[in-house]
């Protein structure tokens, strides 16, 4: 379950990067939020709490 969640968060992080045409006006906000969520999920998965 945690592997699927990590993969989904990685895909969201790639989609939220401002390199893509549709997300250029968003800035770094969505990418930063998804990145923080990804770090939290990875830490929880490594500690065994997820």
FENCORDA-V764424 format. One line per field, one symbol per residue. ss: DSSP state (a for helix, b for strand, c for the rest). psi: psi as a letter, one per 30 degrees, with the letter a starting at -180 (. if undefined). burial: b if it has 16 or more other ideal C-beta (glycine too) atoms within 10 Angstrom, else e. A space follows every 50 residues. Layout:
ss=???
psi=???
burial=???
This chain:
ss=caaaaaaaaaaaaaaaccccaaaaaaccaaaaaaaaaaaaaaaaaaaccc
psi=eeeeeeeeeeeeeeffkgflefgeffageeeeeeeeeeeeeeeeeefgg.
burial=eeeebeeebeebbeebeeeeeeeeeeeeebbeebbeebeebbeeeeeeee
